[in-house]
Amino acid sequence: MTVIVLTNCPAGLRGFLTRWLLEISPGVFIGNPSTRIREALWEEVRQYAGQGRALLAHTTNSEQGFTFLTHDHSWHPVDHEGLTLIRRPKDPATPSSSAAAAPRPGWSKASKRHRFGKR
């Protein structure tokens, strides 16, 4: 089983993939091509994705039973003792959330106590 997910890719690429795979939702393709066809399709996807992102997941003879490849994703597959895991980038701390936690200067002591539940 092979699944290809496209995000923000040209329509021509989607049309190309429908020759071998079934588009079950916009940008989501599923099918059971041979290994040779799957690798050729993935090369075409990588070449013509443009500014878009792509993900390929397919069954394999491993402990997980599948493997996946990514193209231009911020999430990357990482091998960890034989298992493939996803490494997501850390979200930078937003300055507005840290500023909201501390009271601004000039607030009265009563409002600070009321706001932070100190009585």
N, C-alpha and C positions, 0 to 999 in steps of 0.2 A: 504494500500500500504506500502511496506517495501523496503527500500534501504540499502544495506550494501556496504561500500567502503573499500577495503583492499589496503594497501600500504606496499610493501616489506614483504609479508607473504609467507609461504611455498605453493608450488603448490598443495600439498595434501589438504590443507584447501580450496583452490579454487574449487577443484574437489568435495569435500564434500558439499559445498554450492550449486553446480549445481544440486543436487538431489531435492532441493525444490525451488530454485530461478533461474532465467534466467540471464546469464552473458551477458550484453549488450555491455560491453567494458572491456578490461583487468582490473580486480579487482573491477568492478562495477556490483553488483547483484541487481535484482529487482524482486518483486513478491508480492503475497498476501497470506502469510501463516496465520494460526490461531495464536492467542496470545501465546498459549502453545508451538507451534513449533517455533515461533519467539524467545521466551525466551530461548528455548533449543539451537537454532542455535547461539544466542549471547554468551551463556556460552561456546559452542565449539570454537567459534571464539576467545574469551578471553583466553581460555586455550591453543590453538594451534597457536596463532599468532606469537609466538617467538619474534624476534626483530622487527617485523612489527607493523604497526598501523592499527586501524580499527575504522570505524564510522558506526553507525546504526541510521537511521532516519525512523520513521513510523508515520502513521496517528493516531490521537487520538482525543477524544472529549474535546478539549480545545479551548481557544480563538484563538490561532495560527493555530490550525488544525493539528499540528504535534508536535513531540518531537524527541529528538535525544540523543544518548549516544556515548561516545568516549572511546577509549582504547589506552593508550600510546601516546596521542597527547599533544603537548604543548598548544594547544587551548582547553579551558575547558568551558562547558556549565555552566551558572550561572543564577539562578532564580532571576528576578527583577520584583517584584510586579505582579507575575503571568505570565510574559513573560520570555521565555528562550532566553538568549543572549549568545554570545560567548565572552569570555575573552581571548584576545591575549596577549602574553608576550610582554613587552616593548623591543624595539630594543636598544641595548646599543649603545651609541654614538661612532662612529668610530674615533679613534685618528687621522687618516689621513685627515678626512674631516675638523676637527677643525684646524689642522695644515695648511691646504691649505688656510684657510680664513685669517690668519695673515701672513704678510710678514716676511720672515726669516731675521734675523739680517745680516747686511752687504749690503743690497740692497741700492741703491742710492735713494735720495729723489725724483728725477724725475721718476724713475721706480715705486716707491710706488704711486706717484700721478697718473701716467698713468694706473697702475693696478687697482686702486680703484676709478678712475674717478674723482679725486679731481683736479681742475685746478685753 
